[in-house]
Amino acid sequence: MPLVTVTMIEGRPPEAKRALIREVTDAVERAIAAPRPSIRVIIQEVPAAHWGVAGEPKG
């Protein structure tokens, strides 16, 4: 059972997250021939204040 975890800054609309889940599922299915019902995608959303880039928080 493939499990893909995507970590990203919170705030994207539900439609964008649904599209991401669909596209990641498609990619895993193509890349490793995994049966679609076995693929799991988890989105972990992080507040911008907890996300640092180049030593600075994003929020």
matplotlib code that plots the C-alpha trace (Angstrom):
import matplotlib.pyplot as plt

x = [0.0, 1.8, 1.5, 2.5, 2.6, 2.6, 3.5, 2.6, 1.7, -2.0, -4.5, -5.2, -8.8, -10.4, -10.6, -6.8, -6.2, -8.6, -6.8, -3.4, -4.6, -6.0, -2.7, -0.5, -2.6, -2.3, 1.4, 1.9, -0.4, 1.6, 5.1, 4.9, 1.8, 0.2, -3.5, -5.4, -7.5, -4.3, -2.8, -3.1, -2.3, -2.1, -1.8, -0.3, -0.9, 1.5, 0.8, 3.0, 4.5, 5.9, 7.5, 10.9, 12.8, 16.4, 16.2, 13.0, 9.4, 7.0, 4.2]
y = [0.0, 3.2, 6.1, 9.6, 12.5, 16.0, 18.8, 22.3, 25.7, 25.9, 28.0, 26.4, 25.9, 22.4, 22.1, 22.5, 19.9, 17.5, 18.1, 17.4, 14.2, 13.1, 14.0, 12.4, 9.2, 9.2, 9.6, 6.8, 4.5, 5.2, 5.1, 1.9, 0.2, 0.3, -0.6, 2.6, 1.5, 0.8, 4.3, 6.7, 10.4, 12.5, 16.3, 17.8, 21.6, 23.7, 27.3, 29.8, 31.0, 27.5, 27.3, 28.7, 29.5, 30.8, 31.4, 33.4, 32.3, 32.6, 34.1]
z = [0.0, -1.2, 1.2, 0.1, 2.5, 1.2, 3.6, 2.6, 4.0, 5.0, 3.1, -0.2, -1.2, -0.9, -4.7, -5.0, -2.4, -4.1, -7.4, -5.7, -4.2, -7.6, -9.5, -6.9, -7.0, -10.8, -10.7, -8.2, -10.2, -13.4, -11.8, -9.9, -11.3, -7.9, -7.8, -7.4, -4.4, -2.5, -2.9, 0.1, 0.1, 3.2, 3.2, 6.2, 6.4, 8.4, 9.5, 7.6, 10.9, 11.4, 7.9, 7.5, 4.3, 4.3, 8.1, 8.0, 8.8, 5.9, 8.0]

ax = plt.figure().add_subplot(projection="3d")
ax.plot(x, y, z, "-o")
ax.set_aspect("equal")
plt.show()
